[in-house]
Amino acid sequence: MRLVPSEDETALRQVVADVAKKFDHDYFMEKTRQGLPVDELWDELAALGFLGVSLPEEYGGGGGGLWQLAIVAEELAAAGCPLQLLVYSQSIGGSILAKHGTDQQKERWLRGLATGRLKFSFALTESDAGSNSQGVSTSARVVDGKYVLSGTKTFISGVEGADAILVVARTGTDEKTGKGQLSLFIVDSDAPGLSRQLVPTALQAPDKQWTLFFDDVTLDADRLVGELHRGFRAVFDGLNPERVLGAAFCVGIGRYALDKAARYVNEREVWGVPIGKHQGVAHPLAAAKVELEAARLMMEKAARLYDAGLSAAETANMAKYLAGEAGVHCLDSAIQVHGGNGFALEYGLTDMWWLARLIQVAPVSREMVLNFVAEHSLGLPKSY
């Protein structure tokens, strides 16, 4: 890891920050209130090549890695525009297709992701499976050389704007372990037999949450991504980047919150002095800053390990855990020092709280991260 950013990294941060500030948090929240996508921001990022920054050059991408995409995500969030679509479209969909897609799939789908012309959603979560990915019940069976998909997924993000959905389905059962054998499929968002129902949530973001119903959705054989029954590894080639991007968003949100807080406590005067002069105000912000920088370093380490082709499971989980804790702490601390103003929408803090809080629950809960670290990092007995 470079302690001093390269000129390219510095330039990338600056240009993305300039674009995000041009749109800003007010734009982001106005689109959210209207129930509209942030198409103008998306289109400008696409025009500048930032949506494909981590994807292969031969398919229209920038040829960079997850670290470059994390920079884009962090800078957007730091400007108050946490663009979640980058997580499941560019990060999950892009990473999986780049590593496991056929040449035909890459030409058809990856090129569109790289230019921003196409958008993906990702469907893994089921209400009865929870964190047990191999316990999903949505299934795909072979009928006359095609796959027929049946089942239900829930809390699936951004389906309303997606061109296609990358769906994880059970295609068999391992006779030795009894665990599900998983496969990945590309499903058009308007495929016959696919319906959806909105899940109302407290999140204030342009992306909506959905329950999806697959009622014998028929797929051609070329919609299988990777090998049949061996999709579990491919899934995690998308989930580790998802954890890193989630961490990047929380780091950005933490920066956004602390920046607002620092300006406010320097300007707000009570009894003739800025309130930031008091340790009772300054120390919570300073502690949050320390936590945020630790999370930021772990997030970069995870991204760089992934880009180097090394195992990033431990660091990606740790980064996601640290960033989730730090992001919420930064936001809570910023709200606290604003006093009553922290709850006023014009200050742009409370409307970000659930987005930060989400990272402590999804894409994997902090408890499951601790289970992973206990088992795989410390060698403790498996607890679940």
C-alpha positions in Angstrom: 0.0 0.0 0.0 1.2 3.5 -0.9 1.2 5.9 2.1 1.3 8.7 -0.4 -1.4 8.6 -3.1 -0.3 8.5 -6.7 -0.9 11.5 -9.0 -3.6 9.4 -10.8 -5.4 8.6 -7.5 -5.3 12.3 -6.4 -6.6 13.4 -9.7 -9.4 10.8 -9.7 -10.5 12.0 -6.2 -10.5 15.6 -7.2 -12.5 15.2 -10.4 -15.1 12.9 -8.8 -15.4 15.4 -5.8 -15.9 18.3 -8.2 -18.7 16.4 -10.1 -20.4 15.4 -6.8 -20.2 18.9 -5.4 -21.8 20.3 -8.5 -24.9 18.1 -7.8 -24.5 18.0 -4.0 -26.7 16.6 -1.1 -29.6 18.9 -1.9 -29.9 17.5 -5.4 -29.6 14.0 -4.1 -32.4 14.4 -1.5 -34.7 16.3 -3.8 -34.5 13.4 -6.2 -35.2 11.0 -3.3 -38.3 13.0 -2.2 -39.6 13.0 -5.7 -39.0 9.3 -6.1 -36.8 9.9 -9.1 -33.4 8.4 -10.1 -30.3 10.6 -10.0 -29.9 10.2 -13.8 -28.1 13.5 -14.3 -25.4 12.5 -11.8 -25.2 9.0 -13.3 -24.9 10.3 -16.8 -22.1 12.7 -16.0 -20.1 10.0 -14.2 -20.7 7.8 -17.2 -19.5 10.5 -19.6 -16.3 10.9 -17.7 -15.6 7.1 -17.6 -16.0 6.7 -13.8 -18.7 4.0 -14.0 -16.3 1.7 -15.7 -13.2 2.6 -13.9 -12.8 -0.9 -12.4 -13.8 -2.9 -15.5 -11.6 -4.3 -18.3 -10.5 -1.9 -21.0 -11.3 -4.4 -23.7 -15.0 -4.0 -22.8 -15.0 -0.2 -22.5 -13.8 0.1 -18.9 -10.9 2.0 -17.4 -8.8 -1.0 -16.6 -8.4 0.0 -13.0 -9.5 -2.0 -9.9 -11.7 -2.1 -7.0 -9.6 0.5 -5.3 -10.4 3.1 -8.0 -14.1 2.3 -7.7 -13.9 2.7 -4.0 -12.4 6.1 -4.4 -15.3 7.1 -6.7 -17.8 5.8 -4.1 -16.1 7.5 -1.2 -15.9 10.9 -2.9 -19.6 10.8 -3.9 -20.7 9.9 -0.4 -18.4 12.6 1.1 -20.3 15.2 -1.0 -23.6 13.9 0.3 -24.4 11.7 -2.8 -24.0 8.1 -1.7 -24.8 6.3 -5.0 -25.7 2.8 -3.9 -26.2 1.7 -7.5 -22.5 1.5 -7.8 -22.5 -1.3 -5.2 -24.8 -3.8 -6.9 -24.3 -2.8 -10.5 -20.7 -1.9 -11.0 -19.2 -3.7 -7.9 -21.2 -6.9 -7.7 -22.4 -7.3 -11.3 -19.3 -5.9 -12.9 -16.9 -8.0 -10.7 -18.7 -11.3 -11.3 -19.2 -10.8 -15.0 -15.6 -9.8 -15.5 -14.3 -12.9 -13.7 -16.9 -15.5 -14.6 -18.9 -14.3 -17.7 -18.5 -15.8 -21.1 -17.1 -13.7 -23.9 -20.6 -13.3 -25.2 -21.9 -12.2 -21.8 -19.1 -9.7 -21.4 -19.7 -8.2 -24.8 -23.5 -8.0 -24.2 -23.6 -6.9 -20.6 -20.2 -5.9 -19.3 -19.7 -3.3 -22.0 -23.0 -1.7 -21.1 -22.1 -1.6 -17.4 -18.8 0.0 -18.2 -20.4 2.9 -20.1 -23.4 3.3 -17.8 -25.8 2.3 -20.5 -26.9 -0.7 -18.6 -27.7 -1.1 -14.9 -27.8 -4.3 -12.9 -29.5 -5.3 -9.6 -28.4 -8.3 -7.5 -30.8 -10.8 -5.9 -29.5 -13.1 -3.2 -31.5 -12.3 0.1 -34.5 -14.4 1.1 -36.6 -14.0 4.2 -36.1 -17.5 5.4 -32.4 -17.9 4.5 -31.0 -14.7 6.1 -27.2 -14.8 6.2 -27.2 -18.5 5.2 -26.5 -18.0 1.5 -26.5 -21.7 0.8 -29.9 -22.1 2.3 -31.8 -20.2 -0.4 -34.9 -21.8 -1.7 -35.3 -20.0 -5.0 -34.5 -22.7 -7.5 -33.7 -23.2 -11.2 -34.5 -26.5 -12.9 -33.7 -27.6 -16.4 -36.6 -28.0 -18.8 -36.1 -28.7 -22.5 -32.6 -27.3 -22.4 -33.6 -24.1 -20.6 -33.7 -23.0 -17.0 -37.0 -22.4 -15.2 -36.6 -20.1 -12.2 -39.0 -20.2 -9.2 -39.0 -18.6 -5.8 -39.0 -15.3 -3.9 -36.2 -12.8 -3.1 -36.6 -9.8 -0.7 -34.8 -6.5 0.1 -33.5 -6.3 -3.5 -32.2 -2.9 -4.3 -32.7 -0.7 -7.3 -34.9 -3.0 -9.4 -36.9 -0.1 -10.7 -34.1 1.2 -12.8 -32.3 -2.1 -13.6 -32.1 -3.6 -17.0 -31.2 -7.0 -15.6 -30.9 -8.8 -12.3 -28.1 -11.2 -11.3 -30.0 -13.9 -9.4 -28.6 -16.5 -7.1 -30.6 -19.8 -7.3 -30.3 -23.3 -5.9 -29.8 -25.8 -8.7 -28.9 -28.9 -6.6 -27.9 -30.2 -3.2 -24.5 -31.4 -2.1 -25.0 -35.1 -1.1 -22.2 -35.0 1.4 -23.1 -31.7 3.2 -26.7 -31.3 2.4 -26.0 -27.7 1.5 -27.5 -26.1 -1.6 -25.5 -26.0 -4.8 -25.8 -22.4 -6.2 -25.8 -21.0 -9.7 -26.0 -17.5 -11.1 -28.4 -16.3 -13.7 -29.0 -13.1 -15.6 -32.7 -12.2 -15.6 -34.2 -9.4 -17.6 -36.0 -7.0 -15.2 -39.2 -7.3 -17.4 -39.0 -11.0 -17.9 -42.4 -12.8 -18.2 -43.2 -14.4 -14.8 -41.2 -11.9 -12.8 -43.2 -9.5 -10.6 -42.3 -7.2 -7.7 -43.7 -5.6 -4.6 -42.3 -2.5 -3.0 -40.9 -2.8 0.6 -41.4 0.5 2.4 -38.3 1.3 4.5 -36.9 4.2 6.5 -34.0 4.7 4.1 -33.9 8.0 2.3 -32.3 7.2 -1.0 -33.2 7.1 -4.7 -32.9 3.3 -4.7 -36.0 1.5 -3.6 -36.3 -2.0 -2.0 -38.3 -4.8 -3.5 -39.6 -8.3 -3.0 -39.3 -10.2 -6.2 -41.5 -13.2 -7.2 -40.2 -15.6 -9.9 -43.1 -17.6 -11.2 -41.5 -20.1 -13.6 -39.3 -17.5 -15.3 -37.8 -19.2 -18.4 -34.2 -18.5 -19.2 -32.1 -19.5 -22.2 -28.9 -21.5 -21.4 -26.7 -18.5 -22.1 -28.1 -16.7 -19.0 -26.1 -19.0 -16.7 -23.0 -17.1 -15.4 -20.1 -19.4 -14.6 -20.5 -23.1 -13.9 -23.7 -24.9 -13.0 -23.8 -25.8 -9.3 -20.6 -23.9 -8.6 -21.8 -20.4 -8.3 -20.9 -20.0 -4.6 -17.3 -18.9 -5.3 -18.6 -16.5 -8.0 -21.1 -15.1 -5.6 -18.3 -14.2 -3.2 -16.2 -12.7 -6.0 -19.1 -10.2 -6.0 -19.8 -10.0 -2.2 -16.2 -9.1 -1.1 -16.3 -6.0 -3.5 -19.8 -5.3 -2.1 -18.3 -5.2 1.4 -15.5 -2.9 0.3 -17.9 -0.5 -1.5 -20.2 -0.5 1.5 -17.2 0.5 3.6 -16.3 3.2 1.1 -19.8 4.7 1.3 -19.7 4.7 5.1 -16.2 6.3 5.1 -17.5 9.0 2.8 -20.6 9.6 4.9 -18.4 9.9 8.0 -16.3 12.5 6.2 -19.4 14.3 5.1 -20.7 14.4 8.7 -17.4 15.4 10.3 -16.9 18.2 7.8 -20.3 19.6 8.6 -19.7 19.3 12.3 -16.3 20.9 12.3 -17.6 23.9 10.3 -20.5 24.3 12.6 -18.7 24.1 15.9 -16.1 26.6 14.6 -18.8 29.1 13.6 -21.4 28.5 16.4 -20.7 30.8 19.4 -22.1 30.5 22.9 -21.0 32.8 25.7 -18.6 34.5 23.4 -16.5 31.5 22.2 -16.9 28.9 19.4 -18.4 25.8 21.0 -15.6 23.7 19.4 -13.3 25.2 22.0 -14.9 23.0 24.6 -13.4 19.5 25.1 -16.9 18.1 25.6 -17.7 19.1 22.0 -14.3 18.5 20.5 -13.4 15.2 21.9 -16.3 13.2 20.5 -15.6 14.5 17.1 -11.9 13.8 17.4 -12.6 10.2 18.6 -14.9 9.7 15.6 -12.2 11.0 13.3 -9.7 8.5 14.7 -12.1 5.6 14.1 -12.9 6.8 10.6 -9.2 6.9 9.6 -8.7 3.4 10.8 -11.7 2.2 8.8 -10.4 4.0 5.8 -7.1 2.3 5.9 -8.7 -1.1 6.3 -11.0 -0.4 3.4 -8.0 0.5 1.2 -6.1 -2.6 2.3 -9.1 -4.8 1.4 -9.5 -3.2 -2.0 -5.8 -3.5 -2.8 -5.6 -7.2 -1.8 -8.6 -7.9 -4.0 -7.0 -6.1 -6.9 -3.8 -8.1 -6.4 -5.7 -11.3 -6.7 -5.1 -12.2 -3.0 -7.6 -13.3 -0.5 -9.6 -10.3 0.7 -12.3 -12.0 2.7 -10.9 -11.2 6.1 -10.0 -7.6 5.3 -13.2 -6.9 3.4 -15.3 -8.0 6.4 -13.1 -6.0 8.8 -13.4 -2.9 6.6 -17.1 -3.2 6.4 -17.4 -3.7 10.2 -15.1 -0.8 11.0 -16.6 1.6 8.5 -20.2 0.8 9.6 -19.3 1.6 13.2 -17.3 4.7 12.4 -19.8 6.1 9.9 -22.6 5.9 12.4 -20.4 7.3 15.2 -19.4 10.3 13.0 -23.0 11.0 12.0 -24.3 10.6 15.6 -21.5 12.9 16.9 -22.2 15.5 14.2 -26.0 15.5 15.0 -25.2 15.8 18.8 -22.9 18.9 18.4 -25.5 20.6 16.2 -28.0 20.3 19.1 -31.6 20.9 17.9 -30.3 21.9 14.5 -29.0 18.4 14.0 -32.6 17.3 13.5 -33.5 20.1 11.1 -33.5 18.7 7.5 -31.8 21.8 6.2 -28.6 20.7 7.9 -28.5 17.4 5.9 -27.6 15.0 8.7 -30.6 13.0 9.9 -31.6 12.2 6.3 -28.2 10.3 6.0 -28.5 8.4 9.3 -30.3 5.3 8.0 -27.9 4.9 5.1 -25.0 4.8 7.5 -26.9 2.5 9.9 -27.7 0.1 7.1 -24.0 -0.9 6.7 -24.1 -2.3 10.2 -26.8 -4.7 9.0 -26.2 -5.3 5.3 -24.8 -6.8 3.2 -23.7 -8.8 6.2 -24.5 -8.0 9.8 -21.7 -7.0 12.2 -22.5 -10.1 14.2 -21.8 -12.4 11.2 -18.6 -10.4 10.6 -17.5 -11.2 14.2 -18.4 -14.8 13.6 -16.2 -14.9 10.5 -13.2 -13.3 12.3 -13.6 -15.5 15.4 -13.6 -18.7 13.2 -11.2 -17.8 10.4 -8.8 -15.2 12.0 -8.7 -16.6 15.5 -9.3 -20.3 14.8 -12.2 -20.5 17.3 -14.9 -23.1 17.0 -17.7 -22.3 14.5 -20.7 -20.9 16.3 -23.4 -21.3 13.8 
